[in-house]
């Protein structure tokens, strides 16, 4: 018998998102650049959780 489960709690951001947040705060990338990084991280997380 399989018991469905799902993660509880926060999922850590990848390093490239953390770097992107610093770059955004420093003005090295704009909002659209940060949005692309966040979209990529979200897509990767959904793919990983679906497995």
Backbone torsions as a table, in degrees:
resi	resn	phi	psi	omega
1	UNK	NA	135.9	179.2
2	UNK	-101.8	133.7	178.1
3	UNK	-107.5	117.2	-179.9
4	UNK	-64.8	137.4	177.9
5	UNK	-135.2	164.1	173.9
6	UNK	-149.4	154.8	-178.8
7	UNK	-67.2	148.1	176.8
8	UNK	-122.4	135.8	178.4
9	UNK	104.3	-171.4	-177.3
10	UNK	-80.9	145.9	173.5
11	UNK	-103.5	122.0	-176.8
12	UNK	-61.9	143.9	175.8
13	UNK	-76.4	145.5	175.3
14	UNK	-68.2	159.9	-178.1
15	UNK	-55.1	-39.0	-176.7
16	UNK	-65.9	-26.5	175.4
17	UNK	-73.6	-43.6	177.8
18	UNK	-59.9	-43.7	177.0
19	UNK	-63.1	-40.7	179.2
20	UNK	-63.4	-37.7	177.2
21	UNK	-64.0	-39.4	176.5
22	UNK	-66.8	-42.2	178.5
23	UNK	-62.7	-39.5	178.5
24	UNK	-64.5	-46.2	-179.9
25	UNK	-62.3	-32.4	-179.3
26	UNK	-87.4	-3.2	179.2
27	UNK	81.6	13.1	-179.3
28	UNK	-82.5	-21.8	172.7
29	UNK	-133.0	156.9	179.5
30	UNK	-96.9	-178.2	-177.3
31	UNK	-60.1	-38.9	-178.8
32	UNK	-67.0	-35.2	176.2
33	UNK	-65.1	-42.3	177.3
34	UNK	-65.8	-41.7	178.9
35	UNK	-59.4	-39.2	178.2
36	UNK	-62.0	-42.3	178.5
37	UNK	-64.0	-43.3	-179.7
38	UNK	-66.3	-39.3	177.0
39	UNK	-62.8	-41.6	178.6
40	UNK	-63.2	-44.6	-179.9
41	UNK	-63.7	-40.8	178.5
42	UNK	-63.0	-45.9	179.3
43	UNK	-60.5	-44.7	179.1
44	UNK	-63.5	-39.4	-179.8
45	UNK	-66.5	-43.7	179.0
46	UNK	-62.6	-42.8	178.5
47	UNK	-61.1	-45.3	-179.1
48	UNK	-64.4	-41.2	-179.6
49	UNK	-69.7	-32.2	179.7
50	UNK	-66.4	-28.4	178.8
51	UNK	-67.9	NA	NA
